[in-house]
Amino acid sequence: MSIAFLFPGQGSQQVGMGRALAATFGESRAVFEEADAALGFSLSRLCFEGPESDLQLTANTQPAILAASVAALRPLLARGIRPDWVAGHSLGEYTALVAAGSLAFGDAISTVRRRGESMQEAVPVGVGAMAAILGLDLAAVEEACREAAQGEVVSPANVNSPGQVVIAGHAAAVDRATVLCRARGAKRAVRLPVSAPFHCALMKPAQERLAPVLASLAFRDPEVPVVRNVDARAVRTAEACREGLVRQVAAAVRWQESVELLAREGVTTFVEVGPGSVLAGLLRKIDRGARVLNVDSPESLDETVAAIGAVAGS
């Protein structure tokens, strides 16, 4: 049995995330204590109690999701469940590197705080936008984006699963592209409630600000292969891990290809580790035969440990 741990990024934050894990497991509680110390404010209180308006700010959302994901990871590892591969969607790649032993949690949490600030500041609010395109293949979405650009930026930002592509760029260009996608047969093409146009060329200033921060960190060769967002390639060196985090800021998340690579490599069990179940839903569209588990609460942790143990013992 080959196991991959998958870690979520944006879109799975909610007040209360990680609270039950921290109340139940000392390993999870220690994660939030370390995060609070590294950031210099009570991220744990924000995660557990809100207010939601503050949690939704990108500079808070990113460290919150990272902390909640590592809080789910630590008790899983403590119970002897370890991955053969790791991957994370966008921000989740930081958690994947923590899980693989390539990046220290304290470095990751402080860096994603700065990542969130840099991404928010790269484009004034209202200038950029993102939209989800459902039921249209990638080639048709790319063609619509090229036609809609008219000198502005609009391009695929998240290639999530067959028939689910998120685009990003200048707001007007995104709106033009959604109209063209509908005309080409998309089932839905809708603006997303986000504060910035992530994973497109408009994020280049954020990438440039983050690069020296990442250059200053101590990366180690990962203990298991990491599948990078930016090129859906398995990497095994410290420098390849660092490079992936730099490049992914302004590049598309190639999630469908990443999961397809894991399936080709023989992964049969995927465990989404962290708040929500967005990745589990995408995975079932990419690989219908895959076994999908998740860990985001004490109950789901127990279920996942039991399920993996039952297969390993059969």
C-alpha positions in Angstrom: 0.0 0.0 0.0 1.4 3.4 -1.1 0.1 6.4 0.8 0.1 10.1 -0.2 -0.7 12.9 2.2 -2.4 15.9 0.5 -2.6 19.3 2.2 -5.2 22.0 1.4 -4.7 25.7 0.7 -7.1 28.6 0.4 -10.8 28.0 0.6 -11.0 25.7 3.6 -10.7 28.2 6.5 -13.5 28.5 9.1 -13.7 29.6 12.7 -13.1 26.7 15.1 -10.7 24.8 12.8 -8.1 22.9 14.8 -9.9 23.5 18.1 -11.0 20.0 18.7 -7.7 18.6 17.7 -5.9 20.9 20.1 -8.3 20.1 22.9 -7.7 16.3 22.4 -4.1 15.9 21.4 -1.0 17.4 23.1 0.9 17.2 19.7 -1.8 19.4 18.1 -1.9 21.9 21.1 1.9 22.3 20.8 1.6 23.2 17.1 -0.7 26.2 17.9 1.6 27.2 20.8 4.6 27.2 18.5 2.6 29.2 15.9 1.6 31.9 18.4 5.2 32.2 19.6 6.6 32.5 16.0 4.0 35.1 14.9 3.9 37.2 18.0 0.1 37.1 18.3 -2.5 34.5 19.2 -3.2 32.7 16.0 -4.8 30.0 18.0 -7.4 32.3 19.4 -8.2 33.6 15.9 -8.6 30.0 14.6 -10.7 28.8 17.5 -12.8 31.9 18.2 -12.5 34.3 15.2 -13.8 36.8 14.4 -14.4 35.4 10.9 -13.7 38.7 9.2 -10.2 38.7 10.6 -9.7 35.0 9.8 -10.6 35.7 6.1 -7.8 38.2 5.6 -5.2 36.5 3.5 -2.3 37.3 5.8 -4.2 35.5 8.6 -5.8 32.8 6.5 -2.5 31.4 5.2 -0.8 30.7 8.6 -4.2 29.6 10.0 -4.6 26.9 7.4 -1.0 25.8 7.8 -1.2 25.6 11.6 -4.5 23.6 11.4 -3.1 21.2 8.9 0.1 20.5 10.9 -2.1 20.1 14.0 -3.9 17.3 12.1 -0.6 15.9 10.8 1.3 15.5 14.1 -1.1 13.1 15.9 -1.4 11.1 12.7 2.4 10.7 12.5 2.5 9.9 16.3 0.2 6.9 15.6 2.6 5.5 13.1 0.9 6.5 9.8 3.5 8.0 7.5 3.3 9.0 3.8 5.3 7.7 0.9 4.6 10.9 -1.0 3.3 14.4 -0.2 1.7 17.2 -2.1 -0.1 20.4 -1.2 -2.5 22.7 -3.2 -1.0 26.2 -3.4 -0.3 27.2 0.2 -0.6 23.5 1.1 2.8 22.9 -0.5 4.4 24.5 2.6 2.6 22.0 4.8 3.8 19.2 2.5 7.4 20.3 3.0 6.9 20.4 6.8 5.5 16.9 6.6 8.4 15.7 4.5 11.0 17.2 6.9 12.3 19.7 4.4 11.1 22.9 6.2 10.8 23.7 9.9 7.3 24.5 11.0 8.4 27.8 12.7 10.0 28.9 9.4 7.0 27.9 7.4 4.4 29.7 9.6 6.3 33.0 9.6 6.9 32.8 5.9 3.3 32.1 4.9 2.3 35.1 7.0 4.6 37.3 4.8 3.4 35.4 1.7 -0.1 36.4 2.5 0.8 40.0 3.1 2.9 40.1 -0.2 0.1 38.6 -2.3 -2.5 40.9 -0.9 -0.3 44.0 -1.4 0.7 43.0 -5.0 -2.6 44.1 -6.5 -5.0 46.8 -5.1 -8.4 45.5 -4.0 -10.8 45.5 -7.0 -8.2 45.5 -9.7 -7.9 41.7 -10.0 -10.4 38.9 -9.8 -10.7 35.1 -10.1 -13.5 33.0 -11.5 -14.3 29.3 -11.5 -15.0 27.7 -14.9 -16.9 24.4 -14.7 -17.6 21.9 -17.4 -15.1 23.2 -20.0 -11.8 21.6 -20.9 -8.5 23.3 -20.2 -7.6 24.0 -23.9 -10.9 25.8 -24.4 -10.4 27.8 -21.2 -6.9 28.8 -22.3 -8.2 29.9 -25.7 -10.9 32.0 -24.1 -8.3 33.7 -21.8 -6.1 34.5 -24.8 -9.0 36.1 -26.7 -10.2 38.0 -23.6 -6.9 39.4 -22.5 -6.8 42.4 -24.9 -3.5 43.6 -23.4 -4.5 42.7 -19.8 -3.7 39.6 -17.7 -6.0 36.6 -17.5 -4.9 32.9 -17.4 -5.6 29.6 -15.7 -4.6 29.8 -12.1 -5.8 26.4 -10.7 -6.2 23.4 -12.9 -8.0 21.4 -10.3 -9.7 18.5 -12.0 -11.3 17.5 -15.3 -13.8 20.3 -16.0 -12.8 22.5 -13.1 -10.4 25.4 -13.9 -10.0 28.6 -12.0 -8.8 31.7 -13.9 -7.2 34.9 -12.5 -6.1 38.3 -13.7 -7.4 41.8 -14.2 -11.0 42.0 -13.2 -12.3 43.2 -16.6 -10.3 40.5 -18.5 -11.6 37.8 -16.1 -15.2 39.0 -16.8 -14.6 38.9 -20.5 -13.2 35.4 -20.3 -16.1 34.1 -18.3 -18.5 35.4 -21.0 -16.4 33.6 -23.6 -16.3 30.4 -21.6 -20.1 30.3 -21.2 -20.3 30.8 -25.0 -18.0 27.9 -25.5 -20.2 25.6 -23.4 -19.1 26.0 -19.8 -21.7 24.7 -17.4 -20.9 27.5 -14.9 -18.5 30.5 -15.0 -18.7 32.5 -11.8 -16.6 35.1 -10.0 -15.0 33.9 -6.7 -15.1 36.0 -3.5 -11.4 36.4 -3.2 -9.3 39.4 -2.2 -6.6 39.1 -4.9 -5.9 37.3 -8.2 -3.7 34.5 -7.1 -1.4 32.4 -9.2 -1.2 34.7 -12.3 1.4 37.2 -13.7 -0.1 40.0 -11.5 1.5 38.2 -8.5 5.1 38.8 -9.8 5.7 41.6 -7.3 4.8 39.2 -4.5 7.1 36.5 -5.9 9.9 39.0 -6.0 9.3 40.0 -2.4 9.1 36.4 -1.2 12.2 35.1 -3.1 14.8 36.6 -0.7 12.8 35.4 2.3 12.8 31.9 1.0 16.5 32.2 0.1 17.3 32.9 3.8 15.6 29.8 5.1 17.3 26.4 5.8 15.7 23.8 3.6 16.6 20.1 3.8 16.3 17.3 1.3 12.8 15.9 1.9 12.4 12.5 3.5 9.8 11.5 0.9 9.2 12.9 -2.6 7.2 16.1 -2.9 5.1 16.8 -5.9 5.4 20.5 -6.8 2.4 22.6 -7.9 4.3 24.6 -10.5 5.2 21.7 -12.8 3.6 18.6 -11.3 7.0 17.1 -10.8 8.3 14.9 -8.0 11.3 16.6 -6.3 13.8 15.2 -3.8 16.3 18.0 -3.1 16.2 21.0 -0.8 16.9 23.5 -3.6 14.1 22.0 -5.8 11.7 22.5 -2.9 12.7 26.1 -2.3 12.5 26.9 -6.0 9.0 25.4 -6.2 7.7 27.8 -3.5 9.2 30.8 -5.3 7.8 29.9 -8.7 4.3 28.9 -7.6 3.4 32.4 -6.4 2.8 33.7 -9.9 2.2 30.4 -11.7 -0.8 28.1 -12.1 -1.4 25.3 -9.6 -1.3 22.1 -11.7 -3.2 20.0 -9.3 -4.9 17.5 -11.7 -1.5 16.6 -13.1 0.0 16.3 -9.7 -2.6 13.7 -8.6 -2.3 11.9 -11.9 1.4 11.6 -11.3 0.8 10.1 -7.9 -1.6 7.6 -9.3 1.0 6.6 -12.0 3.5 6.1 -9.2 1.3 3.6 -7.6 -0.4 5.6 -4.8 -3.6 3.8 -3.9 -4.5 5.7 -0.7 -4.8 9.5 -0.4 -5.2 11.2 2.9 -6.3 14.8 3.0 -4.7 16.3 6.1 -6.1 19.6 7.2 -9.4 21.6 7.5 -12.2 20.7 5.0 -12.5 18.2 2.3 -12.0 20.2 -0.9 -9.1 18.1 -2.1 -11.0 14.8 -1.5 -13.8 16.0 -3.7 -11.3 17.0 -6.5 -9.5 13.7 -6.2 -12.6 11.6 -6.7 -13.1 13.4 -10.1 -9.5 12.8 -11.1 -9.0 9.2 -10.0 -12.4 7.5 -9.4 -10.7 4.3 -8.2 -8.6 6.0 -5.5 -9.1 5.4 -1.8 -9.7 8.8 -0.2 -9.5 9.5 3.6 -9.2 12.7 5.6 -8.0 14.0 8.9 -9.4 17.2 10.3 -10.9 16.2 13.7 -10.2 13.6 16.4 -13.0 11.4 15.0 -11.7 11.4 11.4 -8.2 10.8 12.7 -9.4 7.6 14.5 -11.3 6.5 11.4 -8.3 7.0 9.1 -5.9 5.3 11.5 -8.3 2.3 11.7 -8.8 2.2 8.0 -5.1 2.2 7.1 -4.4 -0.3 9.8 -7.0 -2.6 8.6 -5.7 -2.6 5.0 -2.0 -2.9 6.2 -3.0 -5.9 8.3 -5.1 -7.7 5.7 
